[in-house]
Amino acid sequence: MNKTEHTDILIVGQGLAGTLLSYHLLKRKIAHKIIDIYKAGCASRAAAGLINPIVVKRITRTWQADIFQPYAHSLYSELEQFLAKRFYYPMPINKIYGKDDEQFWRHRMQKDGLEEQLSCEAKTDLPEGIHQPYGYGTIHRCARLDMITLLDSYRQFITQNKILIEDELYDDDVLIAEEGVQWKHIKAGRIIFCRGSFDSKSRFFEHLKWNNTKGELLDVEIPDLHLPSILSKGVFVMPVGANRFKIGATYAHHWEDLAPTEDKLEELMNKWQIISDLPLSITQQITGIRPTLADRRPVLSLLEKHPQVGLFNGLGSRGGLMAPYLAKQLTEQISYLEPSI
Ligand SMILES: Cc1cc2nc3c(=O)[nH]c(=O)nc-3n(C[C@H](O)[C@H](O)[C@H](O)COP(=O)(O)OP(=O)(O)OC[C@H]3O[C@@H](n4cnc5c(N)ncnc54)[C@H](O)[C@@H]3O)c2cc1C
């Protein structure tokens, strides 16, 4: 039988949310453990990792973008140094214009003060093979976050430092007491769930209105395309090294299982063909579930009835942008509530 272990915080789930929360706790020297088991459907291992503070369709800032974007930029750069690994690649998005888009962009730029964020003047110097009848405009301050490399290198760190417990947590094994929680042989002051879409099935969080979406994207090789930035028109085409790209992503509110579907493959290929008729070969069709609440806002909360139990979730389709700052906020909230840790 294992001897009882004590820690301040138990994190459940090492997706993007759990990883960044752990890093912030570490920076504040707050003792914690992470329980995680690889599960199909994990969003962070499916994500393309596009970080874009602008809603492309409407050309407006995403919610709290002015806070999230600069913070994400500095935190990922810092984390790259900490882990001695590259996974954050700042690069612009070039939006291929439709007929009246340039005019619309100029209007939106003036209305919302987006001068530093956008270059509206239509350019036409995209690589050969890309259809650009009306040219393209550029969104700056975007990036690609290689979430798998981030998660894997952080996992190596937490394994070496005995922070990771590779196990599956079942809600029924969590005992809640006045002074904290207990799971198996570990006693902690709090437990923070970061299980992404899996939390929507938890008895602790069934009172929330969940509206998860299944997403699919393609890993492809396009031998004749050399692209230093991300392209967008209906879908994004994101360079990930050599002649490899990610094309995505789709949204479905109802689904049978996690398997890739013919429908979504067709949808993505049709949209790609509007962008280009260059030949490509598909190496993988990836699926995952975006953890989303009905109001499409993130949740950072402690249960009213049991403040020993917390949730960091609802990152939806913009986890890469929002999670760094939100993880910091949650860590500050925890430190404020328990100044002794
Ligand atoms: C196809 C697709 C494309 C996307 N593209 C982008 C993008 O371009 N940009 C962007 O910012 N976001 C994107 N997203 C969204 C992004 O992936 C999410 O916002 C974010 O990764 C959610 O992270 P999370 O940590 O909350 O959840 P998850 O990544 O799902 O992590 C949950 C973790 O908990 C673990 N777990 C679950 N249950 C248990 C249990 N009982 N015991 C132990 N461990 C458990 C899982 O294995 C997993 O490791 C995309 C998502 C999908 C599906």
Ligand as a Chemical Component Dictionary entry (heavy atoms), coordinates in Angstrom:
data_LIG
# 
_chem_comp.id                   LIG 
_chem_comp.type                 NON-POLYMER 
_chem_comp.pdbx_formal_charge   0 
_chem_comp.three_letter_code    LIG 
# 
loop_
_chem_comp_atom.comp_id 
_chem_comp_atom.atom_id 
_chem_comp_atom.alt_atom_id 
_chem_comp_atom.type_symbol 
_chem_comp_atom.charge 
_chem_comp_atom.model_Cartn_x 
_chem_comp_atom.model_Cartn_y 
_chem_comp_atom.model_Cartn_z 
_chem_comp_atom.pdbx_ordinal 
LIG C1  C1  C 0 -9.523  19.811 -34.843 1  
LIG C2  C2  C 0 -9.210  20.894 -33.858 2  
LIG C3  C3  C 0 -8.497  22.010 -34.273 3  
LIG C4  C4  C 0 -8.186  23.011 -33.356 4  
LIG N1  N1  N 0 -7.441  24.062 -33.786 5  
LIG C5  C5  C 0 -7.082  25.028 -32.905 6  
LIG C6  C6  C 0 -6.267  26.102 -33.305 7  
LIG O1  O1  O 0 -5.843  26.187 -34.464 8  
LIG N2  N2  N 0 -5.949  27.059 -32.384 9  
LIG C7  C7  C 0 -6.378  26.982 -31.076 10 
LIG O2  O2  O 0 -6.057  27.856 -30.267 11 
LIG N3  N3  N 0 -7.160  25.963 -30.670 12 
LIG C8  C8  C 0 -7.519  24.996 -31.546 13 
LIG N4  N4  N 0 -8.309  23.967 -31.134 14 
LIG C9  C9  C 0 -8.839  24.017 -29.770 15 
LIG C10 C10 C 0 -7.802  23.630 -28.724 16 
LIG O3  O3  O 0 -7.360  22.345 -29.034 17 
LIG C11 C11 C 0 -8.437  23.687 -27.339 18 
LIG O4  O4  O 0 -8.895  24.989 -27.063 19 
LIG C12 C12 C 0 -7.457  23.298 -26.215 20 
LIG O5  O5  O 0 -6.452  22.465 -26.697 21 
LIG C13 C13 C 0 -8.204  22.614 -25.087 22 
LIG O6  O6  O 0 -7.276  22.153 -24.152 23 
LIG P1  P1  P 0 -7.713  21.449 -22.800 24 
LIG O7  O7  O 0 -6.458  21.230 -22.031 25 
LIG O8  O8  O 0 -8.820  22.201 -22.153 26 
LIG O9  O9  O 0 -8.364  20.043 -23.237 27 
LIG P2  P2  P 0 -7.675  18.759 -23.883 28 
LIG O10 O10 O 0 -6.621  19.163 -24.813 29 
LIG O11 O11 O 0 -8.771  17.911 -24.423 30 
LIG O12 O12 O 0 -6.956  18.024 -22.681 31 
LIG C14 C14 C 0 -7.610  17.209 -21.742 32 
LIG C15 C15 C 0 -6.591  16.256 -21.112 33 
LIG O13 O13 O 0 -7.211  15.533 -20.036 34 
LIG C16 C16 C 0 -6.900  14.153 -20.146 35 
LIG N5  N5  N 0 -7.948  13.398 -19.467 36 
LIG C17 C17 C 0 -9.264  13.371 -19.796 37 
LIG N6  N6  N 0 -9.953  12.616 -18.919 38 
LIG C18 C18 C 0 -9.043  12.169 -18.011 39 
LIG C19 C19 C 0 -9.143  11.356 -16.839 40 
LIG N7  N7  N 0 -10.320 10.861 -16.417 41 
LIG N8  N8  N 0 -8.026  11.078 -16.132 42 
LIG C20 C20 C 0 -6.823  11.573 -16.511 43 
LIG N9  N9  N 0 -6.673  12.358 -17.629 44 
LIG C21 C21 C 0 -7.767  12.655 -18.350 45 
LIG C22 C22 C 0 -6.843  13.948 -21.664 46 
LIG O14 O14 O 0 -6.184  12.781 -22.042 47 
LIG C23 C23 C 0 -6.086  15.207 -22.089 48 
LIG O15 O15 O 0 -4.695  15.024 -21.935 49 
LIG C24 C24 C 0 -8.616  22.919 -31.999 50 
LIG C25 C25 C 0 -9.321  21.797 -31.593 51 
LIG C26 C26 C 0 -9.614  20.792 -32.502 52 
LIG C27 C27 C 0 -10.366 19.586 -32.013 53 
# 
loop_
_chem_comp_bond.comp_id 
_chem_comp_bond.atom_id_1 
_chem_comp_bond.atom_id_2 
_chem_comp_bond.value_order 
_chem_comp_bond.pdbx_ordinal 
LIG C1  C2  SING 1  
LIG C2  C3  SING 2  
LIG C2  C26 DOUB 3  
LIG C3  C4  DOUB 4  
LIG C4  N1  SING 5  
LIG C4  C24 SING 6  
LIG N1  C5  DOUB 7  
LIG C5  C6  SING 8  
LIG C5  C8  SING 9  
LIG C6  O1  DOUB 10 
LIG C6  N2  SING 11 
LIG N2  C7  SING 12 
LIG C7  O2  DOUB 13 
LIG C7  N3  SING 14 
LIG N3  C8  DOUB 15 
LIG C8  N4  SING 16 
LIG N4  C9  SING 17 
LIG N4  C24 SING 18 
LIG C9  C10 SING 19 
LIG C10 O3  SING 20 
LIG C10 C11 SING 21 
LIG C11 O4  SING 22 
LIG C11 C12 SING 23 
LIG C12 O5  SING 24 
LIG C12 C13 SING 25 
LIG C13 O6  SING 26 
LIG O6  P1  SING 27 
LIG P1  O7  DOUB 28 
LIG P1  O8  SING 29 
LIG P1  O9  SING 30 
LIG O9  P2  SING 31 
LIG P2  O10 DOUB 32 
LIG P2  O11 SING 33 
LIG P2  O12 SING 34 
LIG O12 C14 SING 35 
LIG C14 C15 SING 36 
LIG C15 O13 SING 37 
LIG C15 C23 SING 38 
LIG O13 C16 SING 39 
LIG C16 N5  SING 40 
LIG C16 C22 SING 41 
LIG N5  C17 SING 42 
LIG N5  C21 SING 43 
LIG C17 N6  DOUB 44 
LIG N6  C18 SING 45 
LIG C18 C19 SING 46 
LIG C18 C21 DOUB 47 
LIG C19 N7  SING 48 
LIG C19 N8  DOUB 49 
LIG N8  C20 SING 50 
LIG C20 N9  DOUB 51 
LIG N9  C21 SING 52 
LIG C22 O14 SING 53 
LIG C22 C23 SING 54 
LIG C23 O15 SING 55 
LIG C24 C25 DOUB 56 
LIG C25 C26 SING 57 
LIG C26 C27 SING 58 
# 
